[in-house]
Amino acid sequence: MTCQELLDLLHDYVGNELVIESRTTVEVHISGCLQCGTLVHAYTHTVRVARALPKCNPLPAAFEARLRAMIEPELKDKPAE
């Protein structure tokens, strides 16, 4: 498995949605690749923290409109990835 292949499977791996053979292949790669092992650990931690955050109510309409008006010019200046 390459690092790019791991990246392609990362979401499914962390979500425990891989078949056992694919999961084993990912785990073998992680055990031998420090960079990918660190990435998986950080991604897993980020998902866990994000899921633990409280759910927010929708923003008041006037506030959302002001916020969007401030952000949109910044987004237009950014090149598309």
Biopython code that builds the backbone (N, CA, C, O; Angstrom):
import numpy as np
from Bio.PDB.StructureBuilder import StructureBuilder

atoms = [
    (1, "MET", "N", (0.848, -1.177, 0.000)),
    (1, "MET", "CA", (0.000, 0.000, 0.000)),
    (1, "MET", "C", (0.887, 1.231, 0.000)),
    (1, "MET", "O", (1.910, 1.279, 0.683)),
    (2, "THR", "N", (0.480, 2.223, -0.775)),
    (2, "THR", "CA", (1.212, 3.491, -0.801)),
    (2, "THR", "C", (0.539, 4.473, 0.157)),
    (2, "THR", "O", (-0.581, 4.247, 0.617)),
    (3, "CYS", "N", (1.234, 5.552, 0.445)),
    (3, "CYS", "CA", (0.664, 6.588, 1.307)),
    (3, "CYS", "C", (-0.582, 7.196, 0.661)),
    (3, "CYS", "O", (-1.550, 7.499, 1.358)),
    (4, "GLN", "N", (-0.568, 7.377, -0.647)),
    (4, "GLN", "CA", (-1.734, 7.929, -1.341)),
    (4, "GLN", "C", (-2.930, 6.981, -1.235)),
    (4, "GLN", "O", (-4.063, 7.426, -1.050)),
    (5, "GLU", "N", (-2.681, 5.694, -1.351)),
    (5, "GLU", "CA", (-3.772, 4.726, -1.204)),
    (5, "GLU", "C", (-4.364, 4.787, 0.198)),
    (5, "GLU", "O", (-5.576, 4.669, 0.376)),
    (6, "LEU", "N", (-3.496, 4.973, 1.193)),
    (6, "LEU", "CA", (-3.988, 5.113, 2.557)),
    (6, "LEU", "C", (-4.871, 6.355, 2.671)),
    (6, "LEU", "O", (-5.940, 6.306, 3.280)),
    (7, "LEU", "N", (-4.428, 7.456, 2.089)),
    (7, "LEU", "CA", (-5.231, 8.676, 2.132)),
    (7, "LEU", "C", (-6.612, 8.454, 1.523)),
    (7, "LEU", "O", (-7.613, 8.964, 2.026)),
    (8, "ASP", "N", (-6.654, 7.695, 0.446)),
    (8, "ASP", "CA", (-7.932, 7.412, -0.213)),
    (8, "ASP", "C", (-8.874, 6.594, 0.685)),
    (8, "ASP", "O", (-10.094, 6.681, 0.545)),
    (9, "LEU", "N", (-8.316, 5.814, 1.592)),
    (9, "LEU", "CA", (-9.115, 4.954, 2.472)),
    (9, "LEU", "C", (-9.269, 5.504, 3.890)),
    (9, "LEU", "O", (-9.953, 4.901, 4.718)),
    (10, "LEU", "N", (-8.645, 6.630, 4.169)),
    (10, "LEU", "CA", (-8.576, 7.143, 5.543)),
    (10, "LEU", "C", (-9.953, 7.328, 6.175)),
    (10, "LEU", "O", (-10.180, 6.889, 7.303)),
    (11, "HIS", "N", (-10.855, 7.960, 5.473)),
    (11, "HIS", "CA", (-12.187, 8.220, 6.023)),
    (11, "HIS", "C", (-12.889, 6.905, 6.373)),
    (11, "HIS", "O", (-13.461, 6.766, 7.454)),
    (12, "ASP", "N", (-12.839, 5.955, 5.460)),
    (12, "ASP", "CA", (-13.490, 4.665, 5.703)),
    (12, "ASP", "C", (-12.788, 3.888, 6.810)),
    (12, "ASP", "O", (-13.442, 3.187, 7.582)),
    (13, "TYR", "N", (-11.473, 4.004, 6.897)),
    (13, "TYR", "CA", (-10.729, 3.314, 7.949)),
    (13, "TYR", "C", (-11.129, 3.844, 9.321)),
    (13, "TYR", "O", (-11.444, 3.073, 10.228)),
    (14, "VAL", "N", (-11.114, 5.157, 9.462)),
    (14, "VAL", "CA", (-11.455, 5.764, 10.756)),
    (14, "VAL", "C", (-12.926, 5.511, 11.095)),
    (14, "VAL", "O", (-13.282, 5.381, 12.266)),
    (15, "GLY", "N", (-13.767, 5.442, 10.079)),
    (15, "GLY", "CA", (-15.185, 5.156, 10.305)),
    (15, "GLY", "C", (-15.486, 3.686, 10.482)),
    (15, "GLY", "O", (-16.647, 3.299, 10.623)),
    (16, "ASN", "N", (-14.441, 2.852, 10.475)),
    (16, "ASN", "CA", (-14.580, 1.403, 10.647)),
    (16, "ASN", "C", (-15.508, 0.802, 9.589)),
    (16, "ASN", "O", (-16.356, -0.040, 9.886)),
    (17, "GLU", "N", (-15.323, 1.260, 8.344)),
    (17, "GLU", "CA", (-16.190, 0.814, 7.248)),
    (17, "GLU", "C", (-15.451, -0.033, 6.212)),
    (17, "GLU", "O", (-16.005, -0.331, 5.154)),
    (18, "LEU", "N", (-14.223, -0.420, 6.498)),
    (18, "LEU", "CA", (-13.455, -1.235, 5.560)),
    (18, "LEU", "C", (-13.671, -2.718, 5.827)),
    (18, "LEU", "O", (-13.882, -3.134, 6.966)),
    (19, "VAL", "N", (-13.614, -3.507, 4.760)),
    (19, "VAL", "CA", (-13.617, -4.957, 4.952)),
    (19, "VAL", "C", (-12.313, -5.334, 5.640)),
    (19, "VAL", "O", (-11.338, -4.585, 5.577)),
    (20, "ILE", "N", (-12.290, -6.467, 6.284)),
    (20, "ILE", "CA", (-11.162, -6.865, 7.121)),
    (20, "ILE", "C", (-9.839, -6.889, 6.354)),
    (20, "ILE", "O", (-8.802, -6.522, 6.905)),
    (21, "GLU", "N", (-9.865, -7.318, 5.090)),
    (21, "GLU", "CA", (-8.625, -7.384, 4.317)),
    (21, "GLU", "C", (-8.044, -5.991, 4.088)),
    (21, "GLU", "O", (-6.838, -5.784, 4.224)),
    (22, "SER", "N", (-8.902, -5.044, 3.743)),
    (22, "SER", "CA", (-8.443, -3.670, 3.523)),
    (22, "SER", "C", (-7.982, -3.049, 4.832)),
    (22, "SER", "O", (-6.977, -2.339, 4.869)),
    (23, "ARG", "N", (-8.714, -3.314, 5.899)),
    (23, "ARG", "CA", (-8.341, -2.780, 7.212)),
    (23, "ARG", "C", (-6.964, -3.308, 7.621)),
    (23, "ARG", "O", (-6.132, -2.555, 8.128)),
    (24, "THR", "N", (-6.734, -4.577, 7.404)),
    (24, "THR", "CA", (-5.436, -5.176, 7.737)),
    (24, "THR", "C", (-4.324, -4.555, 6.908)),
    (24, "THR", "O", (-3.242, -4.282, 7.428)),
    (25, "THR", "N", (-4.575, -4.331, 5.629)),
    (25, "THR", "CA", (-3.571, -3.707, 4.759)),
    (25, "THR", "C", (-3.227, -2.306, 5.250)),
    (25, "THR", "O", (-2.058, -1.919, 5.272)),
    (26, "VAL", "N", (-4.247, -1.549, 5.642)),
    (26, "VAL", "CA", (-4.010, -0.202, 6.174)),
    (26, "VAL", "C", (-3.184, -0.290, 7.452)),
    (26, "VAL", "O", (-2.231, 0.470, 7.624)),
    (27, "GLU", "N", (-3.530, -1.193, 8.333)),
    (27, "GLU", "CA", (-2.823, -1.316, 9.609)),
    (27, "GLU", "C", (-1.375, -1.738, 9.420)),
    (27, "GLU", "O", (-0.500, -1.284, 10.157)),
    (28, "VAL", "N", (-1.110, -2.596, 8.448)),
    (28, "VAL", "CA", (0.277, -2.977, 8.156)),
    (28, "VAL", "C", (1.050, -1.750, 7.662)),
    (28, "VAL", "O", (2.189, -1.526, 8.071)),
    (29, "HIS", "N", (0.437, -0.968, 6.794)),
    (29, "HIS", "CA", (1.105, 0.230, 6.283)),
    (29, "HIS", "C", (1.376, 1.220, 7.421)),
    (29, "HIS", "O", (2.473, 1.770, 7.525)),
    (30, "ILE", "N", (0.373, 1.439, 8.268)),
    (30, "ILE", "CA", (0.519, 2.387, 9.381)),
    (30, "ILE", "C", (1.644, 1.951, 10.316)),
    (30, "ILE", "O", (2.395, 2.786, 10.820)),
    (31, "SER", "N", (1.757, 0.660, 10.544)),
    (31, "SER", "CA", (2.789, 0.173, 11.470)),
    (31, "SER", "C", (4.195, 0.383, 10.928)),
    (31, "SER", "O", (5.158, 0.425, 11.694)),
    (32, "GLY", "N", (4.316, 0.514, 9.608)),
    (32, "GLY", "CA", (5.641, 0.699, 9.030)),
    (32, "GLY", "C", (5.920, 2.089, 8.494)),
    (32, "GLY", "O", (7.021, 2.356, 8.015)),
    (33, "CYS", "N", (4.932, 2.984, 8.567)),
    (33, "CYS", "CA", (5.097, 4.331, 8.014)),
    (33, "CYS", "C", (4.770, 5.342, 9.108)),
    (33, "CYS", "O", (3.604, 5.548, 9.444)),
    (34, "LEU", "N", (5.783, 5.959, 9.650)),
    (34, "LEU", "CA", (5.598, 6.911, 10.742)),
    (34, "LEU", "C", (4.710, 8.072, 10.325)),
    (34, "LEU", "O", (3.857, 8.512, 11.096)),
    (35, "GLN", "N", (4.905, 8.567, 9.115)),
    (35, "GLN", "CA", (4.113, 9.708, 8.635)),
    (35, "GLN", "C", (2.621, 9.355, 8.592)),
    (35, "GLN", "O", (1.790, 10.124, 9.075)),
    (36, "CYS", "N", (2.286, 8.218, 8.028)),
    (36, "CYS", "CA", (0.883, 7.813, 7.938)),
    (36, "CYS", "C", (0.320, 7.456, 9.310)),
    (36, "CYS", "O", (-0.845, 7.735, 9.593)),
    (37, "GLY", "N", (1.127, 6.850, 10.152)),
    (37, "GLY", "CA", (0.672, 6.538, 11.510)),
    (37, "GLY", "C", (0.305, 7.802, 12.265)),
    (37, "GLY", "O", (-0.705, 7.846, 12.968)),
    (38, "THR", "N", (1.131, 8.831, 12.116)),
    (38, "THR", "CA", (0.857, 10.115, 12.762)),
    (38, "THR", "C", (-0.398, 10.745, 12.178)),
    (38, "THR", "O", (-1.225, 11.285, 12.913)),
    (39, "LEU", "N", (-0.545, 10.678, 10.860)),
    (39, "LEU", "CA", (-1.722, 11.228, 10.200)),
    (39, "LEU", "C", (-3.000, 10.550, 10.685)),
    (39, "LEU", "O", (-3.976, 11.228, 11.006)),
    (40, "VAL", "N", (-3.002, 9.231, 10.741)),
    (40, "VAL", "CA", (-4.184, 8.490, 11.179)),
    (40, "VAL", "C", (-4.519, 8.846, 12.630)),
    (40, "VAL", "O", (-5.687, 9.032, 12.969)),
    (41, "HIS", "N", (-3.515, 8.938, 13.469)),
    (41, "HIS", "CA", (-3.739, 9.293, 14.869)),
    (41, "HIS", "C", (-4.357, 10.690, 14.968)),
    (41, "HIS", "O", (-5.330, 10.882, 15.698)),
    (42, "ALA", "N", (-3.808, 11.657, 14.248)),
    (42, "ALA", "CA", (-4.316, 13.033, 14.296)),
    (42, "ALA", "C", (-5.731, 13.113, 13.730)),
    (42, "ALA", "O", (-6.589, 13.795, 14.292)),
    (43, "TYR", "N", (-5.973, 12.427, 12.632)),
    (43, "TYR", "CA", (-7.298, 12.440, 12.007)),
    (43, "TYR", "C", (-8.332, 11.810, 12.931)),
    (43, "TYR", "O", (-9.429, 12.345, 13.097)),
    (44, "THR", "N", (-7.986, 10.682, 13.528)),
    (44, "THR", "CA", (-8.883, 10.000, 14.451)),
    (44, "THR", "C", (-9.217, 10.889, 15.639)),
    (44, "THR", "O", (-10.372, 10.974, 16.057)),
    (45, "HIS", "N", (-8.200, 11.551, 16.178)),
    (45, "HIS", "CA", (-8.407, 12.449, 17.315)),
    (45, "HIS", "C", (-9.305, 13.628, 16.913)),
    (45, "HIS", "O", (-10.199, 14.015, 17.666)),
    (46, "THR", "N", (-9.064, 14.189, 15.737)),
    (46, "THR", "CA", (-9.864, 15.320, 15.258)),
    (46, "THR", "C", (-11.325, 14.922, 15.100)),
    (46, "THR", "O", (-12.217, 15.674, 15.495)),
    (47, "VAL", "N", (-11.579, 13.760, 14.533)),
    (47, "VAL", "CA", (-12.956, 13.283, 14.353)),
    (47, "VAL", "C", (-13.622, 13.098, 15.713)),
    (47, "VAL", "O", (-14.773, 13.492, 15.903)),
    (48, "ARG", "N", (-12.903, 12.503, 16.651)),
    (48, "ARG", "CA", (-13.452, 12.267, 17.989)),
    (48, "ARG", "C", (-13.812, 13.589, 18.670)),
    (48, "ARG", "O", (-14.882, 13.712, 19.267)),
    (49, "VAL", "N", (-12.919, 14.576, 18.581)),
    (49, "VAL", "CA", (-13.170, 15.876, 19.206)),
    (49, "VAL", "C", (-14.342, 16.577, 18.522)),
    (49, "VAL", "O", (-15.206, 17.138, 19.196)),
    (50, "ALA", "N", (-14.379, 16.549, 17.195)),
    (50, "ALA", "CA", (-15.456, 17.217, 16.467)),
    (50, "ALA", "C", (-16.813, 16.608, 16.803)),
    (50, "ALA", "O", (-17.803, 17.328, 16.928)),
    (51, "ARG", "N", (-16.861, 15.302, 16.949)),
    (51, "ARG", "CA", (-18.127, 14.643, 17.290)),
    (51, "ARG", "C", (-18.587, 14.976, 18.700)),
    (51, "ARG", "O", (-19.780, 14.921, 18.997)),
    (52, "ALA", "N", (-17.647, 15.320, 19.567)),
    (52, "ALA", "CA", (-17.990, 15.638, 20.951)),
    (52, "ALA", "C", (-18.443, 17.087, 21.125)),
    (52, "ALA", "O", (-18.959, 17.445, 22.183)),
    (53, "LEU", "N", (-18.258, 17.917, 20.112)),
    (53, "LEU", "CA", (-18.665, 19.317, 20.219)),
    (53, "LEU", "C", (-20.180, 19.427, 20.313)),
    (53, "LEU", "O", (-20.904, 18.632, 19.714)),
    (54, "PRO", "N", (-20.656, 20.407, 21.060)),
    (54, "PRO", "CA", (-22.114, 20.584, 21.126)),
    (54, "PRO", "C", (-22.652, 21.066, 19.782)),
    (54, "PRO", "O", (-21.968, 21.769, 19.037)),
    (55, "LYS", "N", (-23.869, 20.682, 19.493)),
    (55, "LYS", "CA", (-24.529, 21.128, 18.266)),
    (55, "LYS", "C", (-24.950, 22.583, 18.449)),
    (55, "LYS", "O", (-25.421, 22.978, 19.515)),
    (56, "CYS", "N", (-24.773, 23.358, 17.406)),
    (56, "CYS", "CA", (-25.104, 24.781, 17.458)),
    (56, "CYS", "C", (-26.456, 25.035, 16.819)),
    (56, "CYS", "O", (-26.874, 24.322, 15.907)),
    (57, "ASN", "N", (-27.119, 26.045, 17.303)),
    (57, "ASN", "CA", (-28.351, 26.508, 16.680)),
    (57, "ASN", "C", (-27.985, 27.316, 15.442)),
    (57, "ASN", "O", (-26.860, 27.806, 15.340)),
    (58, "PRO", "N", (-28.903, 27.462, 14.509)),
    (58, "PRO", "CA", (-28.619, 28.293, 13.337)),
    (58, "PRO", "C", (-28.309, 29.731, 13.761)),
    (58, "PRO", "O", (-28.830, 30.227, 14.760)),
    (59, "LEU", "N", (-27.457, 30.379, 12.985)),
    (59, "LEU", "CA", (-27.137, 31.778, 13.268)),
    (59, "LEU", "C", (-28.343, 32.666, 12.983)),
    (59, "LEU", "O", (-29.145, 32.357, 12.102)),
    (60, "PRO", "N", (-28.476, 33.760, 13.718)),
    (60, "PRO", "CA", (-29.521, 34.713, 13.357)),
    (60, "PRO", "C", (-29.291, 35.193, 11.920)),
    (60, "PRO", "O", (-28.148, 35.397, 11.513)),
    (61, "ALA", "N", (-30.356, 35.371, 11.163)),
    (61, "ALA", "CA", (-30.255, 35.697, 9.730)),
    (61, "ALA", "C", (-29.409, 36.937, 9.475)),
    (61, "ALA", "O", (-28.586, 36.938, 8.560)),
    (62, "ALA", "N", (-29.591, 37.986, 10.257)),
    (62, "ALA", "CA", (-28.835, 39.228, 10.040)),
    (62, "ALA", "C", (-27.339, 38.999, 10.276)),
    (62, "ALA", "O", (-26.507, 39.515, 9.530)),
    (63, "PHE", "N", (-27.003, 38.233, 11.304)),
    (63, "PHE", "CA", (-25.598, 37.954, 11.591)),
    (63, "PHE", "C", (-24.970, 37.114, 10.479)),
    (63, "PHE", "O", (-23.847, 37.378, 10.050)),
    (64, "GLU", "N", (-25.705, 36.103, 10.020)),
    (64, "GLU", "CA", (-25.195, 35.256, 8.943)),
    (64, "GLU", "C", (-24.953, 36.076, 7.680)),
    (64, "GLU", "O", (-23.944, 35.881, 7.004)),
    (65, "ALA", "N", (-25.856, 36.980, 7.357)),
    (65, "ALA", "CA", (-25.702, 37.819, 6.168)),
    (65, "ALA", "C", (-24.454, 38.697, 6.280)),
    (65, "ALA", "O", (-23.698, 38.828, 5.317)),
    (66, "ARG", "N", (-24.236, 39.294, 7.450)),
    (66, "ARG", "CA", (-23.033, 40.129, 7.650)),
    (66, "ARG", "C", (-21.766, 39.294, 7.555)),
    (66, "ARG", "O", (-20.778, 39.711, 6.950)),
    (67, "LEU", "N", (-21.803, 38.116, 8.156)),
    (67, "LEU", "CA", (-20.643, 37.234, 8.126)),
    (67, "LEU", "C", (-20.311, 36.812, 6.696)),
    (67, "LEU", "O", (-19.149, 36.849, 6.289)),
    (68, "ARG", "N", (-21.321, 36.415, 5.940)),
    (68, "ARG", "CA", (-21.098, 36.017, 4.546)),
    (68, "ARG", "C", (-20.556, 37.186, 3.719)),
    (68, "ARG", "O", (-19.677, 37.004, 2.877)),
    (69, "ALA", "N", (-21.083, 38.376, 3.966)),
    (69, "ALA", "CA", (-20.613, 39.556, 3.234)),
    (69, "ALA", "C", (-19.135, 39.825, 3.517)),
    (69, "ALA", "O", (-18.421, 40.317, 2.644)),
    (70, "MET", "N", (-18.676, 39.512, 4.712)),
    (70, "MET", "CA", (-17.269, 39.710, 5.068)),
    (70, "MET", "C", (-16.382, 38.612, 4.481)),
    (70, "MET", "O", (-15.247, 38.883, 4.088)),
    (71, "ILE", "N", (-16.881, 37.390, 4.417)),
    (71, "ILE", "CA", (-16.070, 36.256, 3.980)),
    (71, "ILE", "C", (-15.982, 36.146, 2.462)),
    (71, "ILE", "O", (-14.925, 35.801, 1.936)),
    (72, "GLU", "N", (-17.060, 36.429, 1.753)),
    (72, "GLU", "CA", (-17.093, 36.211, 0.304)),
    (72, "GLU", "C", (-15.979, 36.914, -0.460)),
    (72, "GLU", "O", (-15.401, 36.298, -1.354)),
    (73, "PRO", "N", (-15.642, 38.173, -0.160)),
    (73, "PRO", "CA", (-14.522, 38.795, -0.891)),
    (73, "PRO", "C", (-13.200, 38.050, -0.686)),
    (73, "PRO", "O", (-12.378, 37.985, -1.599)),
    (74, "GLU", "N", (-12.997, 37.496, 0.492)),
    (74, "GLU", "CA", (-11.770, 36.730, 0.767)),
    (74, "GLU", "C", (-11.738, 35.459, -0.061)),
    (74, "GLU", "O", (-10.686, 35.081, -0.577)),
    (75, "LEU", "N", (-12.865, 34.802, -0.192)),
    (75, "LEU", "CA", (-12.923, 33.558, -0.954)),
    (75, "LEU", "C", (-12.713, 33.801, -2.447)),
    (75, "LEU", "O", (-12.134, 32.957, -3.130)),
    (76, "LYS", "N", (-13.165, 34.919, -2.953)),
    (76, "LYS", "CA", (-13.000, 35.238, -4.374)),
    (76, "LYS", "C", (-11.540, 35.455, -4.732)),
    (76, "LYS", "O", (-11.142, 35.209, -5.870)),
    (77, "ASP", "N", (-10.729, 35.917, -3.771)),
    (77, "ASP", "CA", (-9.313, 36.170, -4.021)),
    (77, "ASP", "C", (-8.465, 34.914, -3.975)),
    (77, "ASP", "O", (-7.317, 34.929, -4.419)),
    (78, "LYS", "N", (-9.005, 33.830, -3.448)),
    (78, "LYS", "CA", (-8.263, 32.575, -3.312)),
    (78, "LYS", "C", (-8.344, 31.780, -4.612)),
    (78, "LYS", "O", (-9.419, 31.670, -5.200)),
    (79, "PRO", "N", (-7.208, 31.217, -5.072)),
    (79, "PRO", "CA", (-7.262, 30.365, -6.263)),
    (79, "PRO", "C", (-7.977, 29.045, -5.941)),
    (79, "PRO", "O", (-7.891, 28.536, -4.824)),
    (80, "ALA", "N", (-8.663, 28.520, -6.912)),
    (80, "ALA", "CA", (-9.351, 27.237, -6.733)),
    (80, "ALA", "C", (-8.323, 26.128, -6.604)),
    (80, "ALA", "O", (-7.306, 26.130, -7.296)),
    (81, "GLU", "N", (-8.594, 25.170, -5.706)),
    (81, "GLU", "CA", (-7.658, 24.065, -5.494)),
    (81, "GLU", "C", (-8.036, 22.874, -6.306)),
    (81, "GLU", "O", (-7.358, 21.848, -6.252)),
]
sb = StructureBuilder()
sb.init_structure("model")
sb.init_model(0)
sb.init_chain("A")
sb.init_seg("    ")
for serial, (resi, resn, name, xyz) in enumerate(atoms, 1):
    if name == "N":
        sb.init_residue(resn, " ", resi, " ")
    sb.init_atom(name, np.array(xyz, "f"), 0.0, 1.0, " ", f" {name:<3s}", serial, name[0])
structure = sb.get_structure()
